[in-house]
Amino acid sequence: MQFVAVAGLPGSGKTTVAKIVEKRGYVYMSMGDVVRAVAQKTGMTPDKVAVFMRLEKGRRAVVKHILETAKGERFVIDGLRSPEELDALEEVGKTFLIYVVASKRTRYTRLYSRGRSDDPLTYSQFLMRDLRELKFGLADLLARADYIVVNENKTIEQLEEELSLVI
Ligand SMILES: Nc1ncnc2c1ncn2[C@@H]1O[C@H](COP(=O)(O)OP(=O)(O)OP(=O)(O)O)[C@@H](O)[C@H]1O
């Protein structure tokens, strides 16, 4: 198996990057979709499920769920949160980690205008989400990145061009 894993803080552009990778022949799988599906089943909020799954079932729980359902050879995994999740992928396949970064202001503006049902409505909700993700170990993943992409003052086309040199 071969994985391109994508990590970054909320609103940095992980899904945007992962969808670009998908177009190059990788099966797209989203950690956030797993969490949101469990949230819908249980009636809990996605924020709570994200913490609950990792606390109750171990720090690899979400990635384990992804691996159980994965069918194919080459995958792009959107939304890795911790070094433990990266370890889990590396144990079963060749893994390349792309870390996406953007400033706080850009990320907040993007999420505010994206308006997904679980997106932060206020700046304090946005900061709380950052904090939660950092607690999972997101910042520690930066040290293990194979490629760091700055998604700021860049069009999606420019992003696509940059990534074509990497993937
Ligand atoms: N370079 C860019 N130019 C313009 N818009 C962008 C760019 N990158 C991302 N966006 C937009 O910003 C929003 C957030 O991007 P995306 O959903 O990829 O972030 P994310 O890191 O996956 O966020 P989350 O962790 O909250 O799911 C989306 O609406 C996306 O279309």
The ligand as an ORCA input file, in Angstrom:
! r2SCAN-3c Opt
* xyz 0 1
  N      -5.349     28.603     -2.127
  C      -6.640     28.794     -1.874
  N      -7.286     29.824     -2.465
  C      -8.594     30.036     -2.222
  N      -9.360     29.309     -1.394
  C      -8.778     28.278     -0.779
  C      -7.394     27.965     -0.970
  N      -7.087     26.885     -0.210
  C      -8.234     26.544      0.424
  N      -9.248     27.368      0.084
  C     -10.629     27.321      0.591
  O     -10.577     27.438      2.013
  C     -11.551     26.613      2.644
  C     -10.834     25.687      3.614
  O     -10.027     24.790      2.853
  P     -10.038     23.214      3.186
  O     -11.455     22.738      3.355
  O      -9.204     22.561      2.135
  O      -9.274     23.279      4.588
  P      -9.005     22.114      5.646
  O      -7.619     22.302      6.140
  O      -9.336     20.801      5.016
  O     -10.045     22.521      6.775
  P     -10.687     21.591      7.952
  O      -9.573     21.043      8.746
  O     -11.527     22.535      8.747
  O     -11.517     20.565      7.243
  C     -12.286     25.882      1.526
  O     -13.485     26.551      1.274
  C     -11.316     25.980      0.337
  O     -11.989     25.967     -0.897
*
